Amino acid sequence: MVSQFLRDANSFVASSREAIERSAPHIYLSALPFADKNSLVCKEFASRCTGLVTVDIFGIQNHGGGSIMVLKGHDSAVRSISYSTDGLLLASGSDDGTVRIWNTRTGESAMFPMHSGDGKILSVDFARNSNWVASGTESGAVCVWNITTVQAIRWKLSGHFGSVRSVVFSPDSSRLASASVDKTTRLWNPNTGEQLVSMSGHRKIVNGVVFSPNGEILASISDDGTVRLWHSITGQALGKPLEGAGFDSIDFSPDGEVIAGTFGNAVALTRRETEERVASLKQNTVRFCVRFSPDGRSVVAACGRAVRLWTLQPDPQHASWVDLGGHGGDVNWATFSPDGLYIASASDDGTIRIWSAGSGQSTVQPLPVHEDTVNSVAVSHDGGFIVSGSNDKSVQVWNARTGAATIQPLCGHTDWVRSVTISPNGLLVASASDDFTVRLWDTQSGAVVGEPMRGHTKYVWAVTFSHDGRWLASASWDKTIRMWDVATQQALAVGPLRCQREANTVAFSPDDDLVAAGDDSGRIYLWRTDTGEQAHEPLQANDECVLSLAFSPDGARIVSDGKDNAACIWDIDAEQCIFVLQGHTKFVQSVAWSPDGCIIGTESNDTTICLWDASTGAPLATLHGHTEAVRSVAFTSDGQFLVSGSEDNTIRKWDVRAACQLPSERRNDPVAALASASLKDGWLVGSSGELILWVPAEYRGSLAVFPCNFRFDRSCVVIGVGDSGLHAGSNWTSYWRG
């Protein structure tokens, strides 16, 4: 138990070192809330604290359970890393032209950076005697560094006529192999610098080279799509090349029987003697590295911005996997520590990360996500699920609490989905698309209901159900509003209703007696649903276009986007604007009225959402979090939450009541300061630059900060406030209750 506590304590300090070094109180205020909940440190101390932020994570590994530490010092992309035999040191090579040596226990530099003067460092390897480090350079030089001296001694091995992509020492450290853009693989004596042999045969760039565990065979991998095996002393070719085995990286299994090579979007495991394919581990993007674990039971590869760890046992054909995410750039290299307990990764973001290899025992799959702008969101009447439509041409149905997809994406539209709406009974979803159609879907099975509703001759930008669920209304750029019978999916006799310009939005009044629409002339039209006759003269909302409108619950008023980046509340009978909602800095794209009629929500291209008092027009709260323009907002039926969809491809769920209860004077209130904080250099900071909360690097792209209580994305980290409030600022010591 003591040894486990010490290991957890080391992981806790190392993984949160960035916060602890900057501000000691954030050992408790930041590091403890983000610590792995299963660690003994967290179990021991979390129960003694109150008034800390709450942290819930979805679709991503626990901080401290996966990433142990981050090594920073390089000024550019880190291309390659290698452990010393005892695992206490790590060598790294970077585009900044330096080789660095790191202490893997502390994360500190073990010696001064070594400058080769030969351009980018593309590859590094530790000799098994732990005295030397070799580096392959952009200029074509192979450098060997003696790191046993205070000032590392370098000698240069010349012979290649192109960049050296890979260097590796033999198991007994008596030979050094290098692979180059000049299509050759060479062997060197690292003691003397003498070139022993040059091996030619590849027709294109040689990307990787590796010795077999017994040191007798050398394998090289090339852009020509082959793996070649060589006698590691004479350089003679052994047998025929293995065709189609790989392009970028290669490794031997610990018993020397299986070769792993990256090719295309997969890692191929091939038996060396028989060329039998053991398994093909597929992935969206596999880059320049693949490595076996010391026991041969796992394989790790660099995959986009993540490190993918496959567990091969018991059946490599059905290997399970987990992605270790957190880098801010593509991962170039990943490798196991000699004892197999850790994984180190090198990235374009200039950092090296060290991970617990045991994090692969608990697979965490990313959440599903839209691949493009979210144009529209709708919430079921019971608040249980959310529906969204996107430029990726799909409609998605989400669990409103967990962000999990309840069914497979609803695919059938051939162009962008502009609008979605849910029937009052929650059984149907309607979607409108740039493919000129309206479609119906079953929310339980995801099946298409009937045939697409056709009739519009241009993009359909909006669709909505009547409140009794019998009708649909759709608005199109063909300047018409059409109404449809949901049961028959046929157009009603009423209509089409015509606008002066392209129609963008449509809504039914609460009693379904009226249907309203807005168009590119800036007008709001109101028709009687029984006759199709105009109920009022059009309201001139602005001089450009009306993109969104919503009726008040009593049907007496309408809110719409207006001119000068504002929204307007209209008295329908008086045919006049009674309030102008001003606060956004860019034009408003969507508006929504809360079910109780008390609050109006507006969203804008300025990335914010504003909440307003519907009776006075006074501002109540501004919600920050989206990183691109917000396209759609919708209230839950109880009015407690508001859902938003954005050009940043995400959906967010906001606690309306909590947002409106934040005090207007925010300076001395830590809860309000947290709600309005901005992320800077890994810290959520207040308006005066005060440090409110440190956020681990792997979580910074997934934040949902109070009063946002969920972010629908590949991963989500919800930072909230517990029942005891938040003890921060000058009151931070109140967190401790012993």
N, C-alpha and C positions, 0 to 999 in steps of 0.2 A: 504493500500500500504506500509506503514512504517513497519507494523508488518511482512508482507511478505518479505520485504527487509531484515529485521533483521533475519528472519528464514533462508533465502538464504545465508546471510553473515555467520551465524553460521555454516551452512552446508559447505560453501566454506572453511572456516578456518579449521573445523574439518576434512574434507575429504582430505585436502592437508597439514595437520599439519606437516607431515614428511619432506616436502620440505621447509616449512616456517621456522621451527625450525633450519634447517641446514644452510640455506642461505636466508637472507631477500630479495635479488633481485629476487629470484625465486618465490616470490608472483606474480610477473608479468611475468617473463620469463617462468615459468613452470605451476604454479597453474592456472593462468588465461586462457591460451590456452586449458587446460584440463577441465575447469569448464563447467557445464551444460549450453548449449547455451540458454536454456529457463529461466535460473535464472536471477533475477533482477541485481545481482552483475555483471554477464557477460554482460548483455545488457547495463549497465551503464558505465563500464570501458573498454570493449573491443574496442569500437569505438574510444577511445582516444589513442589507442596504435597502433604502426606500427612496422614492423620488428620483430614480434614474429613468432614462428613456427605455421603452420597451422595443425589442427588435424581433421581428418574425421574418424568416427567409423562405422563399419558394423557388424551386428550380435551380438552386445553386448550393454548393457545398458550404458547410459551416466554417466560418472564419476560425483559424487556429486548429481546425480538424483537418484541413487540407493544406493550405499554405502556411508554412512554418515561419519563413522569413523572406524579406526582399532585400537583395544586394544592389546598392546604388553606387555609382561612381563613374561608369562609362558615359561619354558625351554623345554617343551615337549607338546605332543598332549593335546588339551583341550577337555574333554569328555562331559561336561554338563554345562549348564548355567541356571540361574533363576533370574527374576526381583523381586525387592521389590514391595510392593503394590502400592506405589506412582510412581514407574518407575524411580526414581532418582538413584537407586543403582542396580548393577548387580553382582551376585555371580557366580563364575566359579570354576570348579574343573578340575584338570589336572593329567596327568601321572607323572608329576614332584613331586607329593605328596602334593601339596599345594591347599588351597582354597584362592581365591582372591576376594576382593570386589572393584568394580569400580564405579566411578562417571560417569554416562551416559551422563552428559552435557559436561564434559571436556575431558573424556577419561582417566583421571588420576586414579591411585590407591587411593582408599578412606582410606585404612589402610594397615598395614604391612601384607605380606602373612602369612597365617595360616598353619602351618605344623602339620599334624595329626600323623605322625610317623607310619602310617598303610598302607604304599604302595600307589599305584595309587588311585586317587579319581575318582570314576566311575559315581557318581551322586551327584547333589546338589539341594537344594530347599530352597527358602526363606519362612519363616513363614509369615502368613498374618498380624501378628502384627509388622513385619519388624524388630523385635529384634533378632530373631534367624535365623541361617542358619544351615541346616542339611547336612551331607555328608555321602555317602555310599562308603566304601573303599574296596580295593582289599583283605585285610586281613579278612574281614567279620564284622569289627566293624562299628557301626553307631555312628557318632559323631554329637553333637549339640553344636554350637558355639553361645555365647552371644556376639553380636558385638556392644552393647551399651557402652561397656567399652573401655578405651584406648587400653588396651591389651586384645584382645578377649579371653574369658574364654571358655574352652572346657570341655565337659564331654562325656564319652564314654558309649554307650549302647551295652552290649555284649549278645550274644545268638545265632547268626547265625553261621553256620559251613562252610560257603563258602562266596565268594565275594558278596558284596551287589551291585546289578545292578541299583536299583532305590530307591529313598526316596522321600516322599511327605508329607507335612503337610495338615491336615484337614482345611476346610475354616475358622473355629473358632480358629485354632492353638492349640486346646486341645489335639490332637492326632497326632502321626507321624507314617506313614506306611513305611515299607521297603520290598523289594523283593530281593530274593537271589538265587545264584547258588545251594543252598541246597534244592531247590524245595519248600520252604516255603515263605509265606507272613506273616509279623508280625506287630502288633500294639503296640505302646509305648506311655507312658505318658512323653512328653518332659520336663515337669516341674520337675519330680522326677526321670526319667530314668527307671521307672518300666515297665517291659514287661506286656502288658495287655492281649494279646492273640496271639497264633500262629496258622495260617491257613494252613492246608495241604490238598492236593487234586491234585495238578499238578504232572504230572509224570516226568517232566523234568525241566530244569532251568526256573526260573521266571524272566523275563526280565524287566517288567514294572508294575507299580501300580499307580492308580489315584483315587481320591475321586470324587464323583458326585458333581455338584455345590452346592446342599443343604447339602452335607456332610453325607447323610444317607447311601450311597452305596459306597463300595470300589470295584474297578475292577482290576483284575490282568491278565497279558498276558504272555504266556509261549511258550517255544520251542516245547511243546507237541501239538501245533496247536490249543489251546483253549483259550477263555477268560472266566474267572470265576467271578461271582458277589457275594459279601459277605456283610452281615450286618456290618456296620462300627463300631458298638458298641460291639456286641456279637461275631462277627466273624463267624456267621452261614452262610452256603452257601445259596444263593438265586436262586432257580431253577436249571436247567441243564446247563452245560457249553455250551457256544456258540462255535460250532465246526468250524474249518477252518477260524476263524475270524482274526487270526494274529499270529505273532511270537515275534516281537521286541518291539513295542511301542504302547501306547494306550492313548486315551483322550476322554473326554465327551464333547459334544456340550454344549454351555452355558445354554440351556434349559434342559439339562440332558436326552434328548430323543434319541440322536444318539451317537453311539460309533464309533470312528475312530481307526483303527488298521492297522499296517503295516504287510504285508505278501508277501513273494516272491518279485515281482517287482511291487507291487501296494499298494495303500492305500484303505482299504475297509471301507465304511460308512454303518453302520448297525443300524436299529432301535432296541433299547434295549428291548422293550416290545414284539414285534412281530418277531424279528430276520429277518425282511425284509431287503434285500440289497438295500440301497438307491443309491449307486454308487460305481464303482470301478475305482479309479484314477490310471491309469497305467503309468509306468516310467521304464527306463532301469535298474536303481539301486535305491532302496529305503532302507535307513539304519535305524538307531535306534530311530528315532524320528518322531512324527507327532503331530501337535497342531492346534486346532481351534483358529480363531481370536475371540476377546471378543464379537463381534456382531454375530458370527456364520456364516458369509457370505464367509469366506475364510478358507483355510487349508494350512499349511506350513509343509514341510517335508525335511529332509536331504537326498539329492540324489547325490551320488558320490561327485564330487568337487563343486557342486552347491546347492543352496537352491531353491527348487521349490515351487512356490506360486500359488495355484489354487483359482480361483474365482468361487464359487459354484452357485451364482445367475445368471440368474433366474432358470437354470436347472442343478442340480448336475451331471446328466448323461452326459451332454455336457459341463463340466466345462472348462473354458479357463485357461491357465497357462502361467507362465513366469519363466525362470531360472535366479537367481541372482548369477552370477559367479564372481570369484576373488580370492577365496582361493587357496593356493598352495598345498593343501592336501585334503583328503576326509573330508567331513563335518559330524560331529558326532551328533550335536544337533542344533535345531532351534526352536525359540519360539517368540511369539508376546509380545510387551510391554503391560502393563495393559490398556493403552488407545487405543491400536490397531494401533497406528501411525507408529510404528517401528517394525522391526524384528531383533533379535540378533541371530548369528550363531557361533558355536564353531567348530574348525577344527584340524585335525592332523598337520597342519602347525604351531601350537602353538599360533594362533591368534584368536581373537574374532572380528567379524564384526557386525556393526550395520547398518541396511538398512532402507530406507524409504519404508514402506508398500505400499505407493501410487505408487511405481514404477511398481506395478502389473497392473496399469491402462493402461499402454502402453506396450503391449507385443512385445518383440523383440526375434524373433526366430533365432537360430544360423544358419549360412550358411552351405550348404552341404559340404562334404569333403571326400577325399579318406581315406580309413582306413589302407592303407599300402603304401609302396614306390611308388612314381610316377616315372615311367621308361621313359616316353616319352611325349613330348608336341609338339603341332603344332598350328599355328595361321592362321585363315582364311585370304584370300587375302584382304578383306575389313577391316580387323582388328577388326571386331565386336565380334568374338567369338574365344575361345581357346578350343582345344580338348586335353585330356590327357588320358593316359593308365597306369594302376597300377597293382601292385601285388595283389590287392584285386579282380582281375579278371574282373574289369569293365572298360568301356570307359565313360568319362564324357564330357559334352559340357557346357562351362561356358560363361556367359556374360563377355566380356573382361574388362568392366569398373566397374561393381558392384560385380563380383564374384558369382552372383546367377547362379544356374543351369538353363539352358534354357529348358531342357527336362529331363525326368527321366534318371538315369544311364542306359547305354547300356550294358545289361547283356546277355551273351550267351556263352562266352568263359568259358572253364572249368579249365583253369590254368592261370598263370600270363600273363598279356598283356604287351608285350615287346616294341611295337612300334605302333604309330598312325600317320596318314598323312591325309591331307584334299585335295580334288580334287580342281583344279584351279577355278572352278565355285562355289565352296563352298557348293555344294549340297550333296556330299558324304564324308564319313569318312571311311578309311580302317584301320584295326587293325590286328596286328600279335601277335601270342600267343605261349606259351609253350605247348599248346594243339595240335600243329603241323598244325594249320589252319590259313588262312587269311579270314577276314570277311569284308563285306561292310554294311554300315549303312546310313540311310537317316537322314541328319542333322536337318531337320525340324520336323519330327515325331518321330525319334529314332527307326523306324522300321528296321528290318533286310532286306537287299536287296538280294534276291536270296539265294542260298545255300552257305555254307562255301566252300572256295577254298581249296581243299585237293590235296596233291601230295608230300609235304615234309614228311619226315619220322622221323624228330626230331624237336626240338624247332625252331620256326621261330622268329628270333631276330630283324628283320627290314623289313619295307615295305615302299614304296614310290610311288607316282603317277608320271607319265611322265608329262612334262610341257604342253602338249596338252590335257592331261586328258584321253587319250585313253588306256593307259597301266598302269599296276602295276608291280613293281619288288619287289621280296621278297628274303631275305637272311636267310639261315637256318644252324643249326648245323649239318645237313646232308651233308655239304660241297658243297651245290649247291645254285645257284641263279636261280630263276624261274621268267618268265615274263608272265603276264596274260592279256587277253583282258577284259577290264572293262565291256563292253556291254554284253558279253556272259559269263564272269567269267570262261572262259576256258583258259588253258595254251597255250601260243603261240608256234608255230612250232620251233621258235628259242629257243634253250636250251633243258634241263637245262644246265646252264653254271657252270663249275666245278672249285672249289678252292682246294688248297692242304690240307687245314685244315678247321675247323668249320668257317662258314661265319657269321660275326657279323653286317655288315653294307652294305648299297647299296644306290646309287644315280645316277640319270640321268644327263647327261650334259644339258646345257641350250637349245641346239638345238635338244635334244633327240637322237642324232646320236650315243652317247656312253652311256654305263652303267658301273659304277665303283663299286667295292666291296672290302672290307677288311676282312681278316681272321685271325685265330689264329697262322698263321705262320709269321705274321708281314708284309705280302705283301699287296699291292694295285694292283688289276687287272682292266684292261679296255678292254671291248669288244664292237664291233660294234653291234648295235641293229638290223640291217637288216639281218646280216649273222651269228652273234654269234661268229665270229672270233676275236681273240685277236688283239686289235689295237696297243698295245705297249707291250714291255716286262714288267712283274710285277715290281713295285717299292718296294724296301725293306725299309719299314718305320721304323721298329724296329725288335728286336729279339724275341718278344713275341706275340703280337696281335694288330690288328687294330680294334678299337671299333667304330670309327666314322670318316666320311669324308664328304667333301662338295666341290662342284665345285665353282669356281669364276663365277660371272655373265657373263664374256666374254668367259668362257669355256677353257681358256688357262692354268689355274692353279687348283690345288687341295690342300686343307688343310686337314690334318689328325692328329690324335694323334700319337706321336712319342715315342722315348725312353727318359729315364731320366726325366720323369715328364714334358715333353715338347710337343709342337705341331710343325708340319713341314708344310711349304708351298712348293709345288712342281711345277716346270715348266714341263708340260706334254710332250711337244715336245722334250725338252732337256733331259727329264727323270732324272732330278736332283733336290735335295732340295736346294732352294735358300734362305730360312730364317728358323731359328729355334726359336720358341716362348718359351722362358724360363722365368718362374716366379712362377709356381705352385710348391708346396712342396710334392704333391702326384700325382699319374698318372692321365692323362686327359681321360675323358670318352666320351665327346661330343664336337663337333665343329660346327660352323655355320658361313656363310659368309653373310654380309649385302647385301641387294639388289643392292645398288649402288656400291658395290665392294670396299668400302673404309675401312671397319672395319671387323675384325674377332672376334668372341666370342668363348671362350673356357671355359669349366667347369671341375671341378676336385673333386677327393675324399677329397681334403683339405677343402671342403665346400665353396670355393670361385669361382667367375666367373671373368675372365680377358678379357679385351677388348684391341685389338691390331690394329695398323696402318697396313693395308694390303699391302701397297706399300713399307714400310720400315721394318716391323716387330717390330717396337718400341711399348712398352707398353703405353696404353692410360689411363686405369683405372682398379681398382680392386674392385669388388662388394662383400660386406659382408652382411650376413643376414641369409642364410641357416645354420641350426645347424647340418646337416648331409651331407654326400656326395651328390653332384649334379649329376644327371643322364642325363639331356637333356637340350638343349638350342635351341631357334628358334627366328629369327627376325620377326618383323612385316613387311609388304610389303613396308612401307615407311621408314623403317630403324630407326624410332624414338625410338622404344621400343624393348626390348629383354625379352623373357619369359623363365623361367627355372623351371624344376621339380626336386624334390629331394627325398632322402631316409627319410627326415623328414616328408614325406606325404604331403608336401605343394607345391604350385606353386607360383612363384613370378613374378611380372612384373616390369621391370626396365626402367627408362628413360635414354636411351643411350646418347642422346645429352647433357643432364645435367651432366651425369657422366664424359663425356669427356671434359667438359668445366671447371671442378674443377681445381683449380690451383695446380701445382705440389708442391709448397711450402705451406703446410697446416697449419703451426703453428699459423699464425696470421689471418687466415680466418675462421670465425665461421661456414660458410656453409660447407666448406671442412672438418672441424673438426667434424661436425655433421654426415657427410657421412661416416666417418671412425671410429666413436665412438663405444665403447663396453659397454655393460650393466653390471654394477657392483653395487650390493646392492641397486638396484632400481634407479640408476642414469646412464644416458649415459655420459661416461667420455672420455676425450681425451687421447692422448698418454702419456701425462705427469700427468695424474690423475685429470685434471681440470674438474669441474662439468659443463657439457654443458646443460643437461636437466634432470629434475626429471620426472619419469614415474609412474603414479598410479599403485598399485600392480595388480589390475584386468586387466590392459592392457599389462603387461610385457611379457606375453606369446603370444601376438597377434601383435607384432610390425612390421610395414613396414616403415623403416626409409629412407628418401631421400638418394640416388636417386631411391630407390625401391618405386613405387607408388601404389602397391597393393600386398596383400598376400592372396591367395586363401586358406582359412582355415575356421574353424567353426566361428571364429571372426577375424576381421582385424582392426587395428588401424593405419591409414596412417599419418605419421608425415612428413610434407613437408615444403617448403620454399616459401613464397609469393613473389609477384612481387617486393616488396620493400626490398628484401633480408632478412638478419637475423642480428639483432642488439644484439650482445652478446659479451662475453669477456670484454675487457676494454672499449668497445663502447656501453655497455648495456643500459646506460641512454638515448641513442638516441631514444629508443622505444617510449618515451612519447611525444605526440603532444598536449595533453590537450584538 
